Structures are given as structure tokens and as C-alpha cells.
Amino acid sequence: MYKVIIADDEYMIHASLAKQVESSGLPYQVVGEAEDGQEALLLLSEQPDLIVTDICMPAMDGLTFIEQARAANPHVVFLIISGYSDFEYARTALQLGVEDYLVKPVSPDKFIAALESILRKIESRKQQLLHQKQWVVHQLELLRELESSIWRLDETTAHQAAVRLLDQGLLRDAPAAPPNMVIDQIKSDLNEMLKTRGIDVSYPHSNKEAAIQPNSAEPEAAFLHYVTLLLDQVKQHRNFSSRNQILKAIAHTRKHLHASDLSVQQAADIAGMSVTYFSRLFKEETGVSYVQYLIKLRMEEARSLLEQQACSASEACERTGYIDYPHFSKTFKRHYGVAPADYMKHHRSL
């Protein structure tokens, strides 16, 4: 049911109009009646679809009411029923977007005919709004697919998603607007999505101009180029972020060399990565595997302890995270060519 408000300073008239609306058999429901514009403004909380109003009313005239009501609810439809047939009133009403203007006295048949005509327009607008909403939802789904593929650095899928976004209506079925304006909005939406992942998209001025020229004759090509620039930006961010996470895992390892449970799984967890991804990035950053790096750190720490005569060889074993002394001794000898105890004796005699 579509909600109707009726405003007329004569009780008999607004009561009669309300009765005609309710008995018309049309999908209308009267949700409020008022005798001046100020009263009618208070009824806007009912979210009416149609307002039937007079022009000449006390406190606030109909035209002033329409202007203020239109500002509060741009989608409401207005039907004026007035005793004034003056052209200036009608012209002002049209300027305010009034749907129809009937001059009193109005026969029931003429009033119902106006209601039927307005009903068709309301339902047509409703379908348009529904189509626009469906279009926006569909474009948002495509946009999310594009953003996701950019984040995954999947260049092929990203460009396919961008082409699909263009082909399936971004520029063809969008509300009337220059293509560059539409693309600028999509660009802004993409940037906001990436911000939620910690990426503040920025480019040198020359690159920004290259991404989308304001007067580009080929906005589709410019948009695809912009997607390429986004991929580069995300790649830089991911590389920088990944390096920081590797350094974080290294710092944790150095601080906890005494812990016997240090492992590549634990280091990957600290970095917030899968073991496979962490292992690959770690080797790219350090040139060795995590296990090799851990052994190297532990051996360097053990050698330092033994050189300083800070503890016994068995204590050095414990302080560097080894549980099994024979394994510790064998590893130490493989690195330095001598057993820990002998290494310590050698430095004691110096």
C-alpha cells in the first residue's frame, strides 16, 4: 500500500478526499490529514508516497509546504487540488515538481483518474529505483571481485574482473554521467576498499595523470591502466609489509634463542603467514632457510658464551635451546671444527 497525506483547510474537503482515496480500490492508504502546511509537515514522519494538498491554507500555504516537504523527502509525489486557476500558481507548482494540478470543484471521477495516473508513475519510479538498486548491488559484487584479485596480486583475474565490470554495465548501464566521472567514482571506491587492508593508494603526480586523464577519449583503457597501477602499488605494499613481518620473526627468534621449542611454524605464526609462504620469503630475505638461520644464531651465541667463559659447555647447550648435549656438541663441531668443551679449554689457555 502507498501512503497518502491530505492537507486542506476545509475539514469537509479533506475528509471527503480521504474517503474517496480509501474507497477507490487503489493501493493507497491515508495515513494523515492536516488543515495547514505546518500540520502537514509534522506528518512527514509517516513517510508518505503521495501528498494531496490545497494551496491556500493558514499558517503555511501549500506551495511553501511543498517546497519544505520536497527538501525533507525528495521522492514524495504531490497532487494539488486548489480553488486557484491562476497560471502563476500552476507554473510555480510545476517548478516544484508537482505531479498534477486540479482546480476545485473536482469530481470524484476526475480525482480517481488523477490517482490512477499518479499510481502508474509511482510504480514506474519504484521499478526504476529497484533496477538502480540491483545495478548498484551487481556493480558492488564485481567491484569486490576486482579488489580481491588486486589484493591477491592476481594480475590476470584482476584485468578480467575489470573488463567484466566495464562490459556488464559500469559505463553502459550506469546512471547518466560522463564515463570519466563514473570511473573516478569506481577508482575512489577501490581506494577505500584497499584502505581497509592498510593500503593508502598514492602515486606520483605523473602516474596519477597517466592512470586516468580527465579528458581521456578512451576511459575504458584508462581504467584498465589504473588497475595495473593499483597492482604495482599493492605489490610494493605487500613486499614492504612482508619484509617487516620477516624482521619481526627474526627479532623474536633472537630474543628467545634459549627456547627449545623455536620452530619454523612458530616463526611463521609470529609473521602471520603460512609456513610455505614464510619459508619462501625468509629465504629471499636472508639467503638461507629459517632452520639454517636458527642453527647459525645458536652456534654464534654458544661460541660467544664459551669464549667469555660465561658458563660451562653443558650450560651453553641449555642457553641456546638444545635439550640433547651430544646433538649440540656435534652441531658445534660441524660449525667450528672442534667440540664445545675443547673450544672452551682453548680460549681459557689464551
N, C-alpha and C positions, 0 to 999 in steps of 0.2 A: 504494500500500500504506500502511496505517495502522500506525504504530509502537507496539509494546507492551512494557512493562516488567512483570516479575513479581517480587514480593517475598514470600518466605515463609521462615521459619527452618528449615523441614524440606526438605532437598535433594530427597527423593523427590517431595514435593508440587510444588515449583516446577518441577522437571524434567518431571513429568507434565503439569502445566498448560501448559508451554511446548510440549510435543509435541502436545497437543490443539489448541492455537492454530494451530500450523504445519500440522497435517493437516486442519483444519476446512474448507478450501476457501474460507474467507472472506478478504477482502483485508487480512489482518493479517500483520505480521512482528515476531517477538520480537527486540528489539534489546538486551536486557539482562536478567539475573537477579540478584537480591540476596537475602541472608539476614537483613538487618535494615534499619531505616529509614535509617540513616546511609549504608550502601552504596547504597541506592536513590536517595538524594539526589544522589550522585555521577553517577548515570546520567541525570539530568535534562538533561545536555548533549546527549543523543540526541534531544531534543525529542519525547518520546512523545505519542501521541494518547490512549492508554489505559494506565492502570496498574492491574494486578491485585495486591491486597495483602492480607496477613493483618493481624490487629490485634495479637496477642500475639507480639512479637519482641524479642530482646535489643538492647541499646544504645539503640535508639529504637523505641518502639511504633508501630503502624500509624496511629493517629489523629494523633499528633504529626507523623509523616511527611507525612500527607495535608495537614495544616494548613500546613506549611512548603513543600511542593511546590505547593500551590494558590497560595501567595503568589508563588512563582517563575514559575509557568505557570498563569494563570487559566483557560485553555481546556482543560486536560487533563481527561479523564474518568476516574473512579475506580470500580472494582468491588471490593468487599470479599468475601473468602472466609475465614470465620473459624469457629472451634470455639465461639465465644461466641454464644449466642442471647439474651443478656440485652437487655432493652428499652432500657436506658440507652445501651448501645453503639450500637444501631441508631439511636436518636434523635440521638446525637452525630454519627453518620456522616451522617445526613440534613442536619443543621445545617451540616456541612462541604461539602455539595453532592455527596455520593456518589451515583452513578447507580443502583447495585443492591447488595444485601447478601445473600449466600448463606451458609448455615450448613453447615459440614462435617458429615459427608462429602457431597460434591457429585457427583452422577452426571454422566458425560460429556454426556448429553443435556441436562441442566439447564444445564450450563456453556455448551454451544454455543448453547442458546436465549438465554441471557443475552448472549452475544457478538453474536448476530444482532440482538437488541433494541437493544443499545448501538450497533451499526453503523448502524442506521437513524437513531438520534439524532445520531450524529457526522456522517453525511452530510446530515441536515437542517440541522444547525448550520452545516455548511460552505456549504450553499446560501444560508443567511441571511447569512453573512459575505460571500459573493460578491455577493449582492444589495446589501448595505450598501456594499461597496467600489465597485460600479458606480454606486450612487446618489451616493456622495461624488465620484467622478470626474465624473459628469454635472453635479452642482451646481458643481464647481470650474470646469468649462468655461463654464457660464452666468455664474458669478461673474467670470471673467476677461473675458468679453464685456462685462459691465456695467462693470467697472473701466476697460476700454479705451475705451468710449464716454464715460465720465465724463472721462477724461483728454483725449479729443479735443474735449470740450465739446459733444458731440452730444446735446443735450437730448432730442430725440425718440427716438433709438435707445436712450439710457440708460433712459428710462422704459419703453420697450418691453421691454428686457432685464430690467428689474426686475419687470415684470408676468409675463414668461415664467418668471423664477426662482420667483415665487410660484405660478404656475399649474402648473408642471411638477414640483412636489413639495417646494419649500422648506418649506412648512407642512403640506402634506397627507401626504407620504410620509416625512417626517423621522422619525428615531427618537423614541420617546415623550418629549416635552419640551414645556413650555408655549411657545406661539408667540413670546412676548416673549424667552424665553431663546434660541430659535433665531435670531431676528432680531438679538439682541445679538451672537451669535457671528458672523453674517454681517457685521454692522457692523464688528466687530473685524478680520475678515479683509480687508474692503475697506480699512480704515485701514492695515493692514500692507502691502497691495499698493501703496497710494499713497505710503507711506513710501519704498519702493524708488525712487520717482520724485522723491524730495526734498520731498514734501509731508507735513508733520506736521499732520494734521487736528485742528483745535481750534475750538471755538465758545464764545461767551459762555454762561454758565450757563443763561440763559433759552432760548437757541436749542437747547442740548443737551437740555433738558427737552422742548422742542417737537418735537425730532426723533423721540424715542421715549419715550413716557410708560411708566413701569414697569407701570402697571395699565391700559394702553390697551385699550379694548374693540374697537378696530379696528387690530390690529397691521399689517395689510397697508397701510392708508392711512398709518400712521405710518412704515412703511418707505419708501414712495414719497416722503413728505415729506423723509425723511432723505436720499434720493438727490438731491433738489432742493438741499438744504443743501450736500451734497458738491460739486455742480456750481458753486455760488456760491463755495465755498472754493477749488476748483481754478482758477476764473476769476480770483479775486483773486491767487492764487499766480502764475498764468501772466502776468497783467498786470505784477506786480511784477518777476518774473523777466525778462520780455521787456524792460522798461524798463532793467533793469541791463545786459542784453546790448546794447541800443542805445547806452547810455552807454559801454560797453566799446569798441564800434566807433568812437564819436566820439573817445575818448581815443587810440585807435590812429591815427586819421586826423590828429589834431592833432600827434601826435608824429612822423609820417612825411610831413609836407607836402612835403618835398623829394623824395620818391619819385615818379618819373614813372609808376609802374605802379599807383598807387592807383585802385581801381575799386569800383563797387557790388558786384561779385562778391566781391572780396577782403573788403570790409566785412561782407557777409552771411556769409562763411565765418568771420570773427572772431566774429560774433554767434551762429554755429551755426544759421543759418536759411537757408531758400531765398531766392533773390533777390526773388521776388514777395512773400513774407511780410515779409521785411526792409524792402523798399521801402514797403510799406503802413504798417508800424509806425513806420518812420523819419519818414514824413510826418506821421503822427498825433502824434508826439512833438515834432517841430521845426517843423512847418508848411510845410516845403519838401522837395523831393526830395533824395536824397543827392548827386547831381551838382551841384545848385544850392548845397547847403551846402558842398561841397568847393571850388567856384569862389569862393564868398564868403570862406572861410577863406584861400585862397591869395591873393586880392586884398588882404585885410586885412594879411596877412603881407608882401606885396610893398610895400604902401604904407608900412608901418612901417619896412621896410629903407631905402626911398628917403628917407623923412623924416629918418631918423637918419644919412643919408649913409654907411651901413654898407658899401655896395657899389655897383657900377655897375648900370645898368638891366639889362644882359645877365646879370650875376651874380644879380640878383634874380629874373630869369626862371628860372635853373637852380635856385636855392634854394627855389623854390616849385613845383618838379616839372614845369615846362614844358620841352619839348625845342625847340619851334619859337618863336623870338622874335617873328616877325610875329603869330602867334596870341596869344601872351602880351600883346603891345602892344595888339592890337585888343580883347582882353578887358578889359584895364586901362582903356582909353579908354572903353569902353562903361559901365564902373562909375563912373569918376571924371571923365569928360568931357575928359580930357587924356592924351596919351601918357606913358609912364613917364619917358622922358628929360626931357620938358618939366616934368613934375611934380617931378622931382629938381632941375632948374635953378631952379624957382620957390622951392623950400624952401631952396636954397643961398643965394639972394639975400635971404632974410629975416633 
